[in-house]
Amino acid sequence: MAKLMNGLGSLRCSGTMHPEKGYMQASGMPYLCFKRCAQLDVSRFCSTPRFMGVKAVNVSQHLTRHRVGSIRASALPCLQDDSTRYFDFVVIGSGVAGLRYALEVSKHGSVAIITKAEPHESNTNYAQGGVSAVLCPSDSVESHMQDTIVAGAYLCDEETVRIVCTEGPERVKELIAMGASFDHGEDGRLHLAREGGHSHNRIVHSADMTGREIERALLQAVENDENISLFGHHFAIDLLTCQNNGEMHCYGVDSLDTKAQKVIRFISKVTLLASGGAGHIYPTTTNPPVATGDGIAMCHRAQAVMSNMEFVQFHPTALSDEGLPIKPAKTRDNAFLVTEAVRGDGGILYNQSMERFMPLYDDRAELAPRDVVARSIDDQLKKRGEKYVLLDISHKPREKILAHFPNIAAECLRHGLDITQQPIPVVPAAHYMCGGVRAGLQGETSVKGLYVAGEVACTGLHGANRLASNSLLEALVFAQRAVQPSIDHMVDVDADPCLAVKWARPMLSVSITDSTLSDIIERTKKTRMELQSIMWEYVGIVRSTNRLKNAEWKIGDLESEWEKFLFRRGWKPTNVGIEACEMRNLFCCAKLVVKSALARHESRGLHFTEDFPYLEESKRKPTVIFPTAIQELTWSSKPLQRQLQCK
């Protein structure tokens, strides 16, 4: 925690300047501050029907036995509520970070993993490239650090970078020991690929479906762990927090069982948030439909410190359906990713006149970091009035292409394109949030009992732009680093089970007629598309102060109109439904991105603004958003439950 808050002052940041502490107040943003960056030189799947079945009864009995010694007799009636679950650890999210953490803490207590859809439906499952780690004698931790820091536009936290690059190889070896299968070369050694921004071959991969293989291995291990219960189709609504002596404490989360249409409360001593990013604030994203910024928004409402939200990574090469010979029958929920490894393997980018353009923008050409490549493609598209560019790997041997990229080859072939003979139409798409909930070196947040790992966290590793294949690496390292402090907190904290009844429960909108509810859902879908359109037009790859201010104004108006529509039709502030709750989270995340972008008066990494087109050393500081005592009056900015005082 000392590392987390060092130099940041109290949570309620004043509106004055503190040059002696390295602070710079953002204009018009009294609670948005900067902290100077150090100088760097270099299943078991339980839907509700199954939970109510025979096996679930055994789980319940096990949990009661596990806890009965520490629960006062007077508290036992609290356990009888079938809409409340009690665990030592609650994990929100079933990607690599959440699953890996759960497998470790389950050795010390009961664990619930709650996940929004099917357990495999996570950003991890869609990760094609791989995990970057120093596993070759000719490579070094120092080289990996340097590549990470350069890609991050020198905004990375050097201590975090060193930790991740040093501990990463061991985390990869643990995955292999758990049964994850990665590609090997003819010599029997791991085949290490190279991607943009990397100076060495260091990407461990499983063809172009690495995330899927890691997810498979971890889910299998979870299935075999009797101390872990997995709750699918449980949408996390809000964290359960209370305040004690000026500090916020987390005791679990409220969720909506979307299959049974029932609110389920999870009470825990420790909560790990590993819920992924917020790609769906934009109209085109490589993220799965579940990536609506739920974790980031919940933490903001719970008064956690946020950081670097302006740095949204657009992957340069998502498959452009418009350029395919045979168009998909329906619009995709998320764009199909064409991995960075295609360029790392020798893929060349051309405009539609088959003119290679990347050497005009950067000496590293196609191997430049993602922010450079995405801006270069964006510039080509705007100058030429085209909808996509072409990525060509067909000059490589057919056998090699099909061996390394079978998933991409199959997807393109389904739509009439043979990548061994034809270039692939690609376009940038929202891909990864480099900012998020501010985390210390052990995944701790400013909220006691709440830890974060994966894309939802801002650890300082990525700085202003993430290096390719560093995301799975970061998730693995921080999931492990959060384990011991979580166990220590679980042992030390004295959580009264009857605390569960003190928070008001969210409610389903049972009093609203079906036709009115249909109107609300339709209006929410329309509002979502309008928000995404605003974000793409005004807060995209290239920004300006005027467009950002327009976005702030338009988003505020859109949110106000949507909320008025809901409440005029009988919706109450404590009502929940997945469409409405996702919408409030998208609004929350979009506003955080815009506020952070307006505060950064330079162009660095993923944040490029026409009004401040250059790097400025004096502004090489992470953006930090502190909780404010004066909450916004919108539904998206406030938790559904009234704030409690811990006793």
N, C-alpha and C positions, 0 to 999 in steps of 0.2 A: 504493500500500500504506500509505503514511503516513496518507492520508485514511481508509482502511479501519479502521486500528487506533488512530487518534488517541483517546486517553483510555480505551482499552480494556485497557491493560496487557498482560501476557503471556497466551499462550493458556491456560495452566493457572491459571485465576482462583482466588485464595484465597478462603476462607470468611469473611474479615473485611470490615468496612466501610471504604470509602475516600471519605469525604465531600469531601475536598479535590480528588478527581478526578471527582466527580459520580457515584459509584457508589452503588448501594443493593443490599445482599444480600437476596435473596428468602428468606423463612423456610423452613428445611428444604431449601433448594436451593443448596448451596455453589457450584455451577458455573453458576448462573443469575443474571445480573447485569443492571443497567440502566445506560445511559449517558445523561446529560442531553442533551436536544434543544436546539438553539440557539433563542433567542427569535425568534419570527417576527412581523413586522408584517403583514403581509398573509397415359422414364426410362431422369437416367440411372439406371435402377432395376436394381440387381444383387441378385437373390436368388441363392442358391448355385448352382442349375443354370445361370443365365446367367453367373455369375462363372467357372464352369468351362468356359464355351464359348469360341468363337473371339474375340469382342470382348473378353472378360475377359482372355484371354491377351495381347492387345495392351496392355491397361491394365497388366498385370503387367510386361510388358517395358518399358513407358514408365517405371514406377516404379523399376525396377532401374537403367535408364539415368540417371534423375534423381538417384539416390542413390549410384551406384557410386563417384563421386569422393570421397565423404566417409566411405565405409565401409572399415575396415581389411580386408585380405585374410583375416585370421584370423576376421573376423566374418561373411564371406560364407556359410558353411554355415548360419548362423542364418536366412538368407532362404529356405532350401529347405523349411521347414515349412509345409505347405499350410493349417495351421490358425492361422497368424499373418500379419497384414497390417501393412505398414509405410507410414506416411504422415507428412507434415510436420504436418498439422492433422487432428484428429478432431473432428467435430461430432456431438453426441448430440441428436437431435431434428430434425424437418423442418417446424417451423412457421416463422413469419415471421422470428424472431430467428436461428434456425440457418441458414436458406437465405440470408438477406441477408448474414450474416457469411461464409458459405462462398464466395459470389460475389466478395467482396472479397479474402479471403486466398488464393484460388486463383490470383491474379495473381502470387503469390510462392512457391507451393509446391503439393505434392499434397494433396488434401483427400478425406477419407472422411466421408460423412454416413451415420450409422447411425440407423435409425428402427424403432420397435417393430412397426408394422404396414405398411400401404400408405403411401407418402410423403405423400399428401394428408390422412391421418388424424391431425389435430392440432387443438388448441384454436383455432388460427387459422382453420381451415376452417369452424368453427362460429360464428365471430364475426359477428353480424348488423349491429350498429350502424355502426361505422366507425372512423375515425382522427381524433382531435381535433387541430387545429392552427390557429394564427392566420394566416388567409389573407384576411381581410376588412379593409379600411381602418378600419372603425369598431371593430374588435377590437384588443387589445393583448396583448403578452406578460405585462405586469403583471396584466391582468385574468384571463388563463388561470392564472397563478400563484396569484392570490388564490382563484379557484374551487377549484383543486387543494388548497390548504392548508386552506380551510374544510371541504371534503369530507373531508379526511384528519384532521379534528379536531385540527389544529395539531400533529400529530406528524410531519409531513413534514420532510425535510431540505431547507432552503431553497436551498442551492447546487445540489442535484440537481434540484429543481423548476425553478429558473431555467435550467439547462442544457437540460433536456428541452423546456421551453416555447420556448426560443430556437432550438434546433437542429431542432425538429420540422418546421416548414414546409419546410425544405430536404430532409428525408428523404422527405416526401410527394411533393415535386416529382421526386425521383429515381425513386420508384415509377412515377409517370406516364410518365417518360422510358423506363422499362423495359417499358412496355406495359400497365400496370394501367389499367383503364377505370373512371372514376368518373362519377356522375351530374352533368349540367349543367342549368342552368335555361334558360328561354327566351331569356335574354340571352347565352347561350353561355358564361357563367362557371360555375365549379364550384358545384353546389347544396350549400349548407352547412346541415345540419340542427342542431337543438338538442336536447339531452338533459338529464335531471335533474342539477341541480347546476351547470350551465353558465349563465353570465349572457349569453352571446352565441351566435349560430349559428356553429359552428366545426367541425362534424362532416362530414368528407369521407366519402362513402359510395357504394356501388354497390347501389342499391335496399336490400333487407334481407339481402343476401348478400355483404357487403364482404369478409369474411375469405376466402371462397371465391375471389373475384376476385383478391385479392392473392396467395393461394397458387398460383393458376393461373399468374399472370405470373412469379412467382419460380421455380416448378418448370420452366417452359418455359426460362427463362434457365439454370437448372442443367443441364437436358438438353443444352443447346448448349455447355456448358463442358467441354472435353476434359480439364481438370485436376481435375474433381470426379467421384468414384465414389459412387453412392448404393446403400446396402445396406438393402433393405427386410426386414421380418420378422426383425430382429436385436434381441433384447431385451438391454439393458445390464444387466449383473449387478453388477459392482463396479468402481470405479476402481482403477488400478494405481498404487500410491503407495509411496514409500520416504522415509526420514527422513535428513536430513543437517544436522548442527550445530543440532539443535533445530527445523529447518524441514521441513515436509512438501512433497514434490515429486510431481507427477502425470506419468505417462508413458503414459497411454492407458487402455484399458478392456477388460474381458472381456465378451463378449456371447454370447448363445445364438441361433444360427440356428434359428428355430422351424420352418422348412420342412424343412431337412435334418437337424434334431435333432443339431446339432454345436456345440461350443463354439469360438468364433472369438476370438482375441486381437488387439486393435488396439494397436500401439505407435506413439506419436506424440510429437513435441516439445511440442506445444500441444494442449490439449483444451478445447473450448467446450461447456458443458452448457446446452442449451436445450430441456429435456425437458418443460416445462409443469408443471402443478400436481398436486393430490392430491384432486380432487373426490370420488373414489370411497371416501373414508373415511366418506362419508355415503350413506344409501340412495337419495336423490334428488338428482341433480346434472345440470347442463347440460353437463358435460364428457363427451367421448367416452370409451369404455371404456379407452383407453390411459392415462388420467390417474390413475395409482395411486401418485403420489408417488415414483417410482423415483429421479429425480435428487436430490430433497431427501434421501432416505434414504441414497443412495450417498455424498453429500457429508458427511452426519453421520457415517457410518461411517469416512470418510476424514479425519475430524477437522477439517473446515471449520467456521468460525464460522457460527451460525444466528441469525436475528433475526425478531422480531415474528410468531411462529408462531400466536399467539392470534387474529390478525385474519383470520378466514375470512369472505369476503363471500358472502352469500346473495342471489342475484338475486331481486328482488321478484316478477318476473312470468315464471315458467315455465308453460307450458300445463298445465292440470289435466285429465288424461284422464278423471277421474271426472265432470267437468262437461260433457263432450262428448255430443251427442245419440247419436252412434255411437261406441262404445268401441273402441279399438285391439284387434286380434285377439290380440296378445301384449304382454307388458310391455316397455316400451322399455329399451334399454341405457342411454340417457341422456335426460333430460327435454328437451322441445322448448322452446327459448328464444323468448320474445316480447320483442323488443328494447325497450330503454329509449326508443328513438326514437318508439314509439307514444305514450308519455306526453308526450314532447317535442313531438309533432305535435298535441297537444290531447286525448289519451286521458284519460278520467276513471275513477277507481276507485270502485266501489260494493260494498256488501255485498249479500247475496242478497235483501234487502228493497228493493234499488235506492236505498239511502241513501248519498249521497256522504260519505266519512269522513275523507279526508286533511286537509281544513282544520281538523279537530278536533285533529290532532296537530302540524301545522307550518304556519306562514304561507305557505311555498312550495308547499303542497299536493302535487299530483302531481309537481312539479318539485324536490322535496326530494331530497337524496342517497340513495343506495340503502340505506344502513344504517337511515335514518329510515323509509323506505317499507316495508322488509321487517319491521321491528319493529311498525309500525302494522298491517300486514296480519296478522301473527302475533297481535297483541292482539285484533283483530276476530274472528279464527277461534276463539281460545280463549274469548272472552266469549260468542260466539253459538253455539258448538258446531258450526261449519260447516267444510267441507273445502276451500273455495275462495272467492275473491272474484271480482268481475267487472270487466274492463277494457273500457270502451266507447269506440270510435272511430267508431261508425256515424253520428254527427252530421256528420261531414266528407263532402265530395263523394266519391261512389263512385269516380270516375276517379282522384282523388288517392290514395285508400286503396290501390287496386290498383296504382298506379304506384310508390308508396313501399314497400308491404309485400306484394309478390307471393308471396313464399315463405310467409309467415304465412297469407295468405289461402288459398293452395292447400292447405296442411296442414290448416287448419280445415275447409275445404270437403270434404276427403276424409272427414271425420268428421261431416258433416252440419251444419256451422255456417258461416253466411255473415257474415263480420265487417263487411260493409258494411250489415248490417241487425240483427245481434245482437251482444251483448257477449261478450267472450272470457273463459272461466273460467281463472283464474290462481292460482298458489300459489308461495311462495318455494322456491328450490332452491339447494343449494350451487353456487357459481359460480367463485370466484377466491380464490387464496391471496395475501394482501397481504404475508405474510412469506415467508421462504425462506432461501436461502444468502446471507449478508451479502456485499455487493459494494461495491467502491470506485467511483470516478467513471469508471473505464475497464473496468468489469466484472471487475476482479481479485478474487480470493478470498484467504483466508489460506493456501491451498495453492499453491505455486509451479507455474506452467504450467497452472493451471486457471482458466478464466474462465466467467462465467455471464451469461445474458441472457434476458429474457422472464419468464414467471411463476415459474420456479424461483428467480429472484434476488430479493433484498430490497435495493433500491437506495436506499430512503428516499423515493422519489417518492410513494408512496401513503399513507404514514403509517398511520393507523388505519382508513382506508376509501378504496378506489379511486374516483376520479371516473370517470364513464362515458366510455368510448372513449379513456382514457389508457393502456390496456394495450398495444394495437398500437403506439401512439406510443412508449412506453417501450422496447418490443422493438426497434423500428427504430433508435432513438437509441443504445441501449447495444450493439446488434450492431455498429454503425459505430464506436463509441468503443473497443470491444475490439480492433479490427483492428490498429492500429499497435503497441500493446504486445505483441500476439501475434506480430507479425512480428519485432519486436525480440527477443523471447524465443526464437523459432525460430532466429534467426541466432546468438544467443549460446550457447544450450544445447548441450552435448556429450553427446548421448544414444547410448549404446552399444547397437546392435541386439541384441546377445547378452543384454542385460538381460532380454529376454522370457522366457528359460528359467529365470530365478531365482525367479519366482513359481510356486507350485503352481497347477495348473490346476483349475478347477471340473470336476465330472464329472457326466455323466448317470447316472440311477439304473438302470443296465442290470442290476444284480443283483437288482432287485426284480421280482417276478412281476407280470403284467398285472393280475390280480385285486387284488393288494395296492395297486398303483399307482392303480387305480380307486377303492379305498377311501380312499386318501390325498386324491385329488382331490375326492371327494364331501365328506369331512370338512372340507377346506379351503374349499369353497364355503359350507358351513354356518357355519364359523367367520367367514368374511368377512361374511355377513349379520348374524351376531350382533354383530360389531364395529361395523358400520354402524348397527345399532339402538341400541347403547350411545351412540355419538357423537351421534345425533339426539336421543335422550331426555335425555342428561346434558350435552352440549357443543354445544347448538344455538344458536338465535338469542338466547334469554334463558337466562342461566346463574346458578348460585349456588355458593358454596363447597362446600356439602354435596354437591351433585350432581357437581361436578368431582372431589371426593375419591372419591365412589362410582365414577365413571368410571375413575379411576386404578386403583382396586382391582379392578374388574371386568375391565378390559383386561389387567392383569397376570395375573390368574387364567386368563383366556381364552387368552392367549398361551402360558402355561406348559402348560396342558392340551393345546393344539394341538401344541406342540413334542414333548411326551412321546408323543403319539399317533404322530407321524412317526417318532421315533427308535426306538420299540418295534417298529415295522414295518420296520426295516432302513434307514431314511433316514439318511444321513451328513451332517455339517455342511458338507461340500464338495459335496454333491449339488445339482443345479439342475433346475428345471422351472418353466415360466412361472407356473403357478398358485401354487406354493409361494413363488417369489421375489416375486411381486406381494404375497402375503400378508405376508411379512416386511417389505416396504416400507410397506404400509398400517399395520401395527402400529407401525413406527418413527415415521411421520408423526403418527399419532393420539396417541402418547405425547408427542411434541413439542408438539402443540397443547394438550394437557391441562396439561402442566407450565408452559407459558407463561401459560395462562389463570389457573392457580392463583397465579402470581406477581404478576399485575396486580390491585392492590387499589383499583380505581376502575372506572368505566364510561366508556369512550372509544371512539367510532367503532363498529366492528363487535363489540367486546367489551362486552356489557352484563351486569352481574351484580347480582342483587337485594340482595346483602349490601353492595355499595359502589355505590349507584346514581348517584353524581355524579362529575363531572370534578374532579380535584384537580391544581392547577398543579404541586405538588411532585413529582407522579408522571408529568409529561409527558416521558417518556424512553422510548426504544425498548427492548424486551426483547432481551437478548443471551444466547445459550447458547454457552458456550465448550466446547471439547473437554476431556474430563477424563482424567486418567491412569488412573483407576479405571473401566474399562469395565463396563457391565452384562453380565450373564452370559447374556443371551438371544441367540438366533440372529439376530434382526433387528438387533441393535445392533453386531454384529461383522462385518468384511469376511471373505469366505471365505478370502482368502489371509493367510498369516502376514506381519506387518509386517516390511519389509526395512529395512536400513540402506544408504543410497546410498554408493557408493565412487567 
